Amino acid sequence: MNSASLSSKAVLYTFLVTLLSACSGVSFTPTAQSSEDNLQLPDTGAPYISKQESFAFNNAPAFSKVDILFVIDNSGSMKNKQEKLAPGLSDFIYSLGNINWQIGITTTDTSNGVHGVKGALVPLSNGQKILSAGTTNYENVFKQSVVRSDDCNGGCPSSDERPLQAIVNAVEKRHNQNAGFFREGSDLAVVILSDEDEMYALSSPPVKPSAVVQSVKSAFPNKKLTVYGIITKPGDMDCFAQVTPDGKYGTYTAELAQMTGGLLGSICDTNYSGTLTSIGGNLVGGLASLTLSSPPIPSSVQLDIKPFDPGLSWRLMGNTVQFNKQPNQGTRVIVRYGAR
C-alpha cells in the first residue's frame, strides 16, 4: 500500500479509494493541495458533516503509556478459552517493549444478574483491580484472574454477551469503580475474548461499533483507542462449526477492530500466544497512529501537522490515520474531514 508524502506548506490529500480483499486499507495518491491555514473540505457531491479533531503526541516512545482492558466472556461455554489466554501473557508483555502498561479485567456480562459487573473492573486474585509491572507475580495473578470461577450460585453468568456495551460502561465508571485505570496521557487498548457479541443481542438494542468509538472520544478527547478481538472471525466456517451451538461470529467486534486499527485472532486456536504477541506488536506500532471518532469520507481527509516533519507520511485505514513513524514529541495534528 502506498503512502502519501507531506509537502512543507501543504497538507491536503485526495484519496483514490480501492478496496483490498480481506483488508480494511485504502490506496491513495496526492492530487491537490492548499494552504495549511486555509484548508477547505472538497465538494464530494453528497451531504456530509464537517468535522475537526485535534491530537497531541506528548509522550516519547520509551515512556508511552497504555491502559489495557481485557473484556472476558464469562458465560458457561468459555472456561477452556479463558485457560488458553493466560499462558500468553509473558509473550504479550515482552512484545510491549518499553511501554508503560497496566491491565484491568471486566466481563461481557452487563445484565442485572449476580454476575453482571456492567463494565466495572473485577477484583484480581490479589485483591487489587489493576495489574502492572510492579505487581508481585503479575503473571500468576493474571492467570488466576482471567480464568473466571463465575458459577450458577444465585444465578448463572449471562449468555447474552455484550463486550461493546462493557467497554462503554467501563468508560462511564472512570470516576468511581474504575478510578485510576484510565490514566492521563495514556492510550487505551481493549482485548475482547468472546465466542459471541452484540450482533446477536437477546434483549435490549445492541451497542454498535461507532457508538463505542464516540463514547471513548467524548470521555477522552486525546486518547487513542485500539480494539482487538479473539473471536470466531466472520466467515471462518470451520471455527464456527467448533463453537456452535453456543457461539456465533464476532461481527461487531471485528468491525470495531477494523475501525480502530486493531487486529483479530481466532478463538479456535490451540493457544493465544501468537495472537497476543501480534497485539503487542500492533500496540507498539500504534504509537504512530490516531483514531477518528467517525468513519471519514476518504477523499475529504486533511491533516495539518505542526511542526512540519518532511520525513512523516501517512495512510488511512478505516477510522485510523497510520503514520510511517512515531511523530516527534510535541507534534500536534489537526484532522479535518467529512462524515456521513
N, C-alpha and C positions, 0 to 999 in steps of 0.2 A: 504494500500500500504506500502511495507516495505522500510525502509531507510537503506542506506549502511553506515557502520562506517568507520571513518578515522583512520589509524594507525599513530603512532608518526612520522615515517620517510617515509611513503609511501602513495601516494595519487592516484594511478591508479586504476580504476574500469572498469570492463567489464560488460555491462548490458545485461540481458536477457529480450528481448522486448516482452511484452504481451499487446495486445490491449484490452482496457476495454470498455464495451458498454457505449455509450453516455458520454465518458470521454477521455481526452487527456493525461492521466497519463501513466507512464511507470513503470513496475515492474522490479526490478533488484537485483542481488546478486553479491558480490565481488568474483572474481575468479583469479585475478592476481595483481601483484604489482611490482613497480620498484622504483629506487631511484628518489627522487624529483628533483635532479639536472641533471637527465639524462632521462627525460620522452620521450618515443618514441611512436608515434601513431602505433597501430597494423595494420597488413595487413588484410583489410576487404574483400579482394577478388575482389574488383571493384575499378575503378579510383575515386579519390576524391581530393578535395582541402584541404591542411593542413592549419588550421587557429589557431591563438593565440590571445586572448583578455585579457586585464588586467582591474581589478575592484578594487576600494578602498572604504572601509566603513569608512568614515571620520566623520560621524555625530553620536553623541549619540542619542538614540531613542527619548528622551524627546525633542530634538531640531531638529529632522529631518524635512526637508522641502519638500513640494510637490507643483508643479505648475499644476493646474487642468484646462484643456482646454475642454470646452463644445462645441461640434460641433452640432449645432441645424439645423435640416431640416426646412427651411423656405418656402417650397413650399405650395401651396394652401390647401392641404389636412391635414395640420399639426397643425392648431391652437389649436384644442381640446387636442392634445397630449402635446403641449407646456404648456398648462394650468395645466396638471396633474403633470408636472415636478416641478413647483415652490413650492408647499406646502411641498415637501420632503426635502428641503434644510436644515431645522433645524435638522432633524434626521441625515442627512448626515454629517453635521458639528460636531454634538455631537459624532458620531461614529469615527471621526478622532482623538479624544482624544487630546494629546499634540502636534500633528503635526502642524508645521508652514505652513499654507496653503495660497494660493491665487488662484483666479479663473479668467479666461478670457473666452469670448464667441466669436465664429465665426459661420459661417453658411455653409451649404452644397453647396451653390451657388458659383461655380468657373467660371461662364460664363463671357462673356463680356457685359452682360446686366447691367441695372442700379443698380440691387441688387447684382451683382457679386463681393463680397468683396475679394474673392480668398485667403482665409486664414487669412486676416487681422482681428484683434480684433475689434469687433463692439463697438461703444460708449455705455456705460451703461446709465441708466436713470438719473444718477447724473452727466453725462458729462465725467466721467473718463472711462478708459478702463480695469482697474484691480480692482477686488473685494478682500478684505481681512478682517480679523477680526477687523481691525482698521477702516473699512468703516462705517460711520454713517448709522444706519438702513440697514445693508447689506442684510438682508432677503428680505426687501421690494424692495431694489434696484435690487436684483436678479430676483424677481418675475416680476417686471416691464420691465426687460431687456430680459428675456428668452422667454416671450410671444411676438413674433415678430409682428410688425404692418406693415410689408412689404406688400404693396398693389400693384395694377397694374398701378399706376400712372407713366407714362413714360415707362412702361414695367413690366410684371409680374415676380416674382421670378422664377428662372429656375426649371423646373420639372425634369431636368437631375441631380439628386442628386449625389454628389461626395464627401462623407465625407473623404475618404482616400486621395484624392487629396488636400482637405482642410488642412489636417494635414501636408502634405509635404509643401504646400505653407506657412502655418503658421511658420514652422521652417525656411524657406527661408527668411521670413520677420523679423527674430530675431534682425537684426541690425537697422531696420528702423521702419515700422508701429508697430511692436510688441516688440520694445525695452523695456526692463525692466520686461518682463513677464518670460522669461526663466532664472531663477536665477542660479548663481554659486552654486554648491553643492546641488542642489535640484533634486528630481526625477520629472518625467513628467507622468501625468495621463491624459488620454483622454476619455471623456464620449460622445459617439455618440447617438443622438436621431434622428432616421430617419426610414421612412417606405420603404426605398429603398436604394441601393448603387451601386457602380461601376459595379457590375456584370451585370447590365442592361444598360450600358452606351449607350447613343444615338448617340454620335458623335465620338470624338477622343478616342483612346485606353484607357482603364481603368488603373488606378494605382493599382497594386496588393499588397497584404499584405506584402510580403517580401521586396518590394521597400520602404514601409513606415518605416519598422524596419531599413533598411540600411540607409535611409535618416537621421533619428534621430541619429543613431550611428555615421555617418560621421560628423554631426554637433556637437554632444555632446558625445565624446567617453566614458565618465564615467557616463552618465546619464541613469538611468533605466526608460524604457518606459513600461507602462501598459495601455492597451486599453480595454474599457468596451462598451457594446452596449445595448441600449434599442431599440429593433428591433422586426421584425417578425422573430422569430427563425426558421432556416431551418428545415422543416419537421412539423412545427406546422400548420396543415391544418385548424384548427378552427380559429386561428388568421389570417391566410392568407385569409380566406373567408371574414373576417371582414374588411380587409384593401383594398381588390381588389375593383375596377379595378385600383385604383391609386397606391397602394402599392405592394411590392414584398418581397421575402425573403431577409434577410440581410446576404447573403452568405459570401461576402468578409469581412464584419465587424466581423462575427462570427469566421472566420479563423484568423483574426488579433488578436482578443481577446484570442483565444487559443494559438497562438504563443507567446504572451507576458504575459501569466499568468493571464489575466483578466477574467471577467465573463459577463454573459448576463442576461438581464431582458426582459420581454415581453412588447411590445408596446401596447398590448391589455389589460394589467392590468388596473383595475379601478383607481389605483393610483400607483405612483412610489416610495413611501416612503420606502417600503421594499427593493426594488432593490437598492436604493441609500444607505440605511444602510448597505446592503451587500457589496456594492462597498467600502464604508468607511472601513469596517472591513477587506476587502481584501487588501486595501492600507496599513493599519497598519501592517498586516501580511506580506505584500510585502516588508517591510523594511528588511526582511530576505531572499531576493531573488535577482537574477540578470538575465538579459535577453541577450542572444547571438544574434548577428546580422544576423546569418544564421541558418537554420534548421540543427542540427547536426546529424551525424550518431551516434545513441545512444551508440553503442559498442566502439566508439572511444573517448568518453569524458573523459578528465583527469583534475583534479584540483590540483593546487599547492597552499596551503593556508599557509600564513605566517603572524604572528606567529601561530604555531600549537595550536589547541584547541581540546583536546580529547573528549569534550562533543558536538562537532559540527558534524552533519551528513547532508546528502543532498540527493535529488532525482531530476530526470529530468522530466519536464512536458512541452512538446513541445519545444520551444526555451528557456524555463526558468529553471534555476537551483534554486530549492527551498531548503533553509536550515531549519533545525528543530528549529532554534532560530536566533535572530539577532546576526550576527558576532560582536565581540568586536570592539570598536572604534580603528581605525588604522590598522585593518586587511586588507591585500592585497591578492587578489585572482587572479591567472593566470589560464585561462581555455584554454586547447589545445584540438582541436577536428578536425574531418574530416567532410567536407560538400560536397555534390554532386555538 
